[in-house]
C-alpha cells in the first residue's frame, strides 16, 4: 500500500489541531468563570493559546511571520480578557 503525502492534508490536520486548542481554551475559560478562579488563569490561557496558534501557523502552515502573528493574537482574545476582567470587577 502506497501512501502519498498531500500538502492539503497537512493543512487540514493543522487546522484541526488549531480547532482543538481553541475549544480547550474556551472550555478552560468557562471553567474559570463558573468556579471563580483567579483572573490571571484566563489571561495566561489566552496568551498560551495565541503562542501555540502562532507556532502552528508560522512553522507548520508556512505562513509569513506577520500574517501568522496577526491571525494568532487576534482581537477576539483581547475582548475575552477585557469582558472577563469587567465581569470579575463587578462581582
C-alpha positions as CSV (number, residue, x, y, z in Angstrom):
1,X,0.0,0.0,0.0
2,X,1.4,3.3,-1.0
3,X,0.6,6.4,1.0
4,X,1.1,9.7,-0.8
5,X,1.9,12.9,1.0
6,X,-0.6,15.6,0.1
7,X,0.0,19.2,1.2
8,X,-3.7,19.8,1.6
9,X,-4.0,17.1,4.2
10,X,-1.2,18.7,6.2
11,X,-3.1,22.0,6.3
12,X,-6.3,20.2,7.3
13,X,-4.5,18.4,10.2
14,X,-3.0,21.7,11.4
15,X,-6.5,23.4,11.3
16,X,-7.9,20.5,13.3
17,X,-5.1,21.0,15.9
18,X,-5.9,24.7,16.0
19,X,-9.6,24.0,16.5
20,X,-8.8,21.5,19.4
21,X,-6.6,24.1,21.1
22,X,-9.2,26.8,20.7
23,X,-12.0,24.6,22.1
24,X,-9.8,23.5,25.0
25,X,-9.1,27.2,25.8
26,X,-12.8,28.1,25.7
27,X,-13.7,25.3,28.0
28,X,-10.9,26.4,30.4
29,X,-12.2,30.0,30.3
30,X,-15.7,28.8,31.0
31,X,-14.4,26.7,33.9
32,X,-12.6,29.7,35.4
33,X,-15.8,31.8,35.1
34,X,-18.1,29.2,36.7
35,X,-15.8,28.4,39.6
36,X,-14.5,31.9,40.2
37,X,-10.8,31.1,39.7
38,X,-8.3,34.0,39.6
39,X,-8.2,36.3,36.7
40,X,-4.6,35.5,35.8
41,X,-5.6,32.0,34.7
42,X,-7.8,33.3,31.9
43,X,-5.1,35.8,30.8
44,X,-2.4,33.1,30.7
45,X,-4.7,30.6,28.9
46,X,-5.3,33.1,26.1
47,X,-1.6,34.0,25.9
48,X,-0.6,30.4,25.7
49,X,-3.3,29.7,23.1
50,X,-2.1,32.6,21.0
51,X,1.5,31.5,21.1
52,X,0.6,27.9,20.2
53,X,-1.5,29.1,17.3
54,X,1.3,31.3,16.1
55,X,3.8,28.4,16.2
56,X,1.4,26.2,14.2
57,X,0.7,28.9,11.6
58,X,4.3,30.0,11.2
59,X,6.1,26.7,11.2
60,X,3.5,24.2,10.2
61,X,1.4,26.1,7.7
62,X,4.3,28.2,6.4
63,X,2.6,31.5,6.7
64,X,4.5,34.7,6.7
65,X,5.6,35.9,10.1
66,X,3.3,39.0,10.2
67,X,0.3,37.0,8.9
68,X,0.8,34.3,11.5
69,X,1.2,36.9,14.2
70,X,-1.9,38.9,13.3
71,X,-4.1,35.8,13.0
72,X,-2.9,34.3,16.2
73,X,-3.0,37.3,18.5
74,X,-6.5,38.4,17.4
75,X,-9.0,41.0,18.6
76,X,-11.4,38.3,20.0
77,X,-8.8,37.1,22.5
78,X,-8.3,40.7,23.8
79,X,-12.0,41.2,24.0
80,X,-12.5,38.0,26.0
81,X,-9.9,39.1,28.6
82,X,-11.5,42.5,28.9
83,X,-15.0,41.1,29.3
84,X,-13.8,38.6,31.9
85,X,-12.0,41.4,33.8
86,X,-15.1,43.5,33.8
87,X,-17.2,40.5,35.0
88,X,-14.7,39.9,37.9
89,X,-14.6,43.6,38.9
90,X,-18.5,43.8,39.0
91,X,-18.7,40.7,41.2
